[in-house]
């Protein structure tokens, strides 16, 4: 009984830990922090010569720790960022319609404006699909709202996400239109940090300086752990880079033709691909709001993209 009393008191003081999913999310963050502290701190603890070499090459040490701080900052920034909620996009579209309606002379009351705004979202989301698509209107069974193209309901976050990519358990959040670019930068920084730290451990193990047996054992274990972490990081970085270049999402890549708006596309053609340069600009540098919706191209546009390249197309950089 006292144990249950202490647990209830703890959960009342920290309500976020009462939820099992929240506890798992917090535990993963603690493991992530410990992994970085142990790998970096253990390196300087074992390799005493590294401290002296760091003094001789201060700029290299500064860059390494700046990369570490940037990775930590990017991790928590991405984990706290919004992927873009369909419900928020609907509210913004509705509020814009209500404000424009109220500013016009001879408008009706507020409830009428809100009803018109809701019907506006229904029309807006439906018109993003080309005519003749087998199921143009997709209504979420949980959120009870019409989903625009590329959106999906996440059962972990309990929300419909714009341009849904996947739910990242490591970050504890969904990856969508609002934070996909930040996620790529986090994976990139984490990969570079992992490679750099593994190289430092390898240099420590290959050094001929006298060192205690436990230092060799710890260095070997950490080097193996870093290599095990590096392999999926590199694969994930390459895969996410491919998705950015082709303007795809993980969900679309895996589900393929089982998604309605992808069924009508010619083989090898992704409906939202605009060329590598345009895709990269949209992924990294676009000034559009994360609530900007994308329309599915018509069948004629997709067939035009599927035609073979000519010399004139290459000269005009059609592939870009």
N, C-alpha and C positions, 0 to 999 in steps of 0.2 A: 504493500500500500504506500509506504513512503516513497518508493521508487516512482510509482505512477503519479504521486503528488508533485515530485520534482519535475517529472516530464511535462505535466500539465502547466506548471509554473513557467518552465522554459519556453514552451510553445506559446503561452500567452505573452511572454516578454518578446519573443522573436516569432511572430506569426508566419513569416515566410517559410520557416522550417517545418511547419505543421503539414505542409503539402509534400507528398513523396517526390513528385517531379521537381519541386523547388529544392528539396534536400539533395537530390541527385545533381542538379545543376550547380549548387554551391560546392558539393564535394568535387566535382570535375574541375571547377575553378581553383580549388585548393590544391588538387593534384597538379594542375598546370603550373601554378606558382612554385610549388615545391620542386618540380622537375627542373625549372629554370634556375632556381636558387642553388640546388644541389649540383647541377651540371656546370654552372659558371663558377660558383663559390668553391666547389671541390677542385676545379682546375687550378685556381690560384693557391689553394691550400696544399695540393700535392706538388705542384711544380714551383718550387721556390725560385728557380732561375728565371721563371717567367716574369716575376716582379722586377728583377733587374733588367731584363730585356725590355720590359714595358717602359722603364725610365729612359732607355736609349732610343726607343721608338714611341715617343709619347703620342704622336699623331695617330699611329695605328691603334693604340689602346683607346684613345678618345673616340675614334670612329667605331670601334667594336662596342663600347658601352653606349654610344649614341644609337647604334643599331638595336641593342638590347632594349633601351628605353623606348625606341620607336615601336618595336614589336609588342612590348607590354601595353603601350598606349593604344596601338591599333587593335589589339585583342579586346580590351575593355570597351573601346569606342564602338567596335563592330558588334559586340555582344549586347550593347545597350541601344543600338540604333534600330530604327523602324524599317522593316522591309517594304512598307507600303500596304496599307490596309484598304481593301475594296470598300468597306463601310465608310472610311474617311473620304475616299474619292467620291462616293455617293453624296455625302454631306456637303462637300465643297461644291459639287455641281448643283445640288439643291439650293444651298444658300446663295449661290451666284444667281440662280434663276429667281429666287424670292426677292433678292435685293433689286434686281432689274425690274421685276414686276411691281414692287412697291414704289419705285421711283417713277414709274410711268403713271400718267393721269388716268383716273377712272378705273383703278384696279380694285379687285375684290378684297375680302378679308384675309387674315393670316392663314387660316386653315385651308382656304381655297388655294392660296399660293403654294402651301406645302404639298397639297395633293397634286397640283400641276407640276411641282418640282419632282415629285416621285415618278409621275408619268414621264417626265422629261428624261430621267435616268433610265427608265425602261426603254424608251425610244433610242436614247444615246447608246446604250449597251447593245441593243439589238442591231442597230445600223452599222456597228463595227464588223459584223459578220456579213459576208457577201450573200446576195440572194441565191436561193436554191440549196443552201447548206442543209444537210439532213436534220440537224437539231440546232437551229440558230439561237434559241433562248435556253440558257442553262441557269436554273435557279438552285442556289445552295440549299440543301435540306436542313442545315444547321443555322445559318445566318438569315435565311429566307430573303435573300436579295439576288438580283440577276447578276451573274458573273460576266465581266467583259472577257475578251480573248486573253489567253495566257495566264489567267488567274486560277487559283485552286484553293480549296479549303484545307488548312493544316489542322489536324486533330490534336497535335501537341500544343500549338499556340492558341487553338480555338478561335481562329479568324481566317477570313479569306484574304489571300496575299496576292498582290499584283505581280505579274511576271514571276510566278513562283518557281524557284530553282530547287530547293530542298530544305529540310529542317536539319540544322547543324546541331547535333547533341553536344559537341565539343564547345560550342559558343553559347548554347542554350537559347538560340533564337532561329527564326526562319531567315533564309536568304532569298531576297526578292529584288524588285526593281530599285528599292530605296537604298539597299546596302550591298548589292552584288559587287560593285567596284571596290568598296572598302574591304570586302571579304577577299578579293583577289590580291589586294595589296598586303593584307595580313598574311596570306599564304606565301606570298613572295618574300616578305621580310623574315618570316619564320624559317623558310627554306635556306635563305642566305645565312642566317644566324646558326642554324643547325650544321651547315657545311663548314663554316668558319670554326665553330667549337670542336667539331670532329677532327679537323686538321690540327688544331692545337693539342688535342689529346693524342693524336698519332705522333706528332713531333715529340711530345713528352715520353711516350712509350719507346720511341726509337732512340732517344738520347742515351748516351753512354755514361751519364752521371750516376753515381751511387745513390740508390734510393731504397727505402724500406719496402718489404714485400707487400704490405697492405696498400701502399701507394700504387704499385704495379697492378695489384688485383682490382683496386677501385678504378684506376684508369682504364683497364681492359673492359670492365663491366660497363662503364659509362660510354666508352667508344662503341661497344656493341649496341647499347640502348640507342645512341644517337644514329647509328646506321639503320637500325630497325625503324626509327621515327622518320629518317630521311627518305627512305624508299617510297612510302605512301605520300609523303609531302611532295616529292618530285612528280609522282604520277598525278596527284591532284592538281598541282600547278600547271602541268602540261595540258591536262584535260580542261581546266577552267580557262586557260588561254585559248584553246581551240573553240570553246563555247563563245568566248568574247569575240573572236575573229569571225565567227559565223552567225552571231546574234541568235544563239540558241540557249536553252536552259537544260539543266540536268533532267528535269521532269520530261521535257519534250524529247530529249535524246533517248531516254530509256523507254518511254511509252510509245514513241513513234507513231505509227499509223492508227493506233487505238484512240488517238485524240481526234475529235471530229474535224477541226479546222486544218489538220495535217493530212487527212485522207485524200483530199482532192489535189494535192500538190504532186507534180511530176516527180519521178524517181530521182533522188540526188539533189532536189531543190528544196530549200527551207523557205517558207513563205515570208519570213521577216528579215531575210538576209539582204543587205543593201550594198555589199561590197566591203572589202576588208577595211579600207580607210574610214568609210562612213560608219561601219560597225564599231571600230575602235573609238572614233570620236564620240559616238552615242554612248558607249560604255564608260569612257573615262572623262570626257570633257563636256558633255552635253549640259546646257543650262536649263533644259526643260525640267519641270517639276516631276517628282516621282509619282504624281497622280495623273500624269499625262497618259492617255490611253492609246493603244495601237490598234489599227484596223487590219483585218485580214485581207490581203490582196485578192483581187478577183482571179478567176481561172485564166482570163486572157493575159493578165500581167505575169502569172506564173509560167504560162507557156512561152511568153516572150523571153523570160529569163532562161528557160531551158534550151533555147536554140543554140547551136554550136557557135563558138567564137570565130570571128573572121579577123583578118589583118586590121581592118578598120576598127573593130571593137577593141583590139589590143592597143592600137595607137591612141584610141580615145580613153584608155584605162577603164574599160567596162567592168573588168574583174575587180577594180578597186572602188 
